[in-house]
Amino acid sequence: MKKNIIRMTSKFGSEFDSEVLVGKKRYLVQTESGGEKRPLIITHVYLNGQIMHTRKTDFGAIVDTPDVEQRVRELMQNQHDLSIKMLGEEGAKESRSTSDYMSEVKELLKSKNNKSALVVLNEAIERHPDDPFLLSYYGCLDAVANKNYKAGIETCRRAIESLKKKVPFGEEFFFPVFYLNLGRAYLAAGKKREAVEAFSRGLSADRENSDLLWEVRKLGVRRKPAVPFLKRSNPINRYIGQILHSVRK
C-alpha cells in the first residue's frame, strides 16, 4: 500500500509524503527541499515516529540554471521513489524463510560458488540468527572458504547443540548433514582424526549417506566389518560384504 501527498511551495521548496505498508509495518517516507538558501534534498523514512533511514542530495550546483525548479522537483521525485523501492526490497528480504535461503545456498554450493553462498548465509543469519541449519552451513563455509577454522568449527558444534534443543526428539534424523559440515570444517583445519569422528557420527545415523561415504572414502577410512568380532578377511565378512554391496548398487 502506498499513499502519496505532494505539497508545493515557492523557491524550490516542496514536500513529498508517502505512507508505505511493508508486511505489518507502516512507514512514512518524507522528502523535502531546503530551497534556494539551503540547497539540499532530504528524505527521511519514519517508523513509529522514529527516523529509520535518511538520504541527502546537494543540488547547489544547479541553483542558477534556468530550469532549476523543474530539475529539483525531478531529483526529489527520484530520491523519494528510490527510498520507497528500498523499503520494498527490505520487505522482500524480511519475508524470505530459512528454507528459501537454504535452497539458494545449496544451488550456489552445487556450482562451487562458496563465496556467494557465504554472502547469502550472512544475510540469512542476520534475519534468522538461531536457525541451526543456517549456522551449520555457515560454520562449514567459514572454515573452508574463509579459513576461519576455529570459529567455523565452533559454529558447526553450536549448530548441533542448537538442533538438540530445538528438536529434542528425532534430531538424529538431521545429524548426517550437521556432522558432514562439522567434518568438512575439521578437514579444512587439517584435523583428520576429528573429521573422521564427525563423519562416523553422521554415518551412525545414516549408514548410506552418499556425501558422508564419499568423504570417508577420500580419507581412506574403511567401514567396520559386518561381523565385528571376526577379521575383515574372514569368508563370512567377505560374503556378507559382497551381498550388501550388490544390494546398495
C-alpha angles and dihedrals in degrees: 000000000000127000118187131199122179120195118189127202135167131282098028092309113136140137136218120198125185132175110212124190114207111179103310095335121099114206130190115215112196126182123183140167125230090215130223096322094049106028098195131122109210127188121191125189111206131195118184090344094307123114108242099174138008130197125186135192124186112216097177091118092066101041094105097045119111097241096041096130093055093044093049090050090051091049090050093049092049093048091046093050091046091055091050090049090051090055090051092051091049090050090052090052092049091053093055112109126218089254089056090054093044092051090054092045093051092050090051091048091052088059089045091243096146097160093055090046089055091052090054092046091051090056092043094052091049087060099033104028097165101047107123095206093054091046092050095052092041092052092050094049092043088060098038102039103024096033089228089143102168095043093044094051091047091051091051091051091047089052090056092050090047090051091053090054096045096042105030093167121049096006088136087074088070098038099095095068093041093053090042089058092044091049092050090050089052091048091052088054091050093248100136097166093053090045091054090050091051093048090048091052089053093049091051086066095040117016092186100050102137096205093052092045090051092053092047093050091049088056091050093242114150126212120254113265117264090245104038098196091057125072118262089243092054110119091235092057091043092050094047090046092054091050093049091047092052091048092050090052 
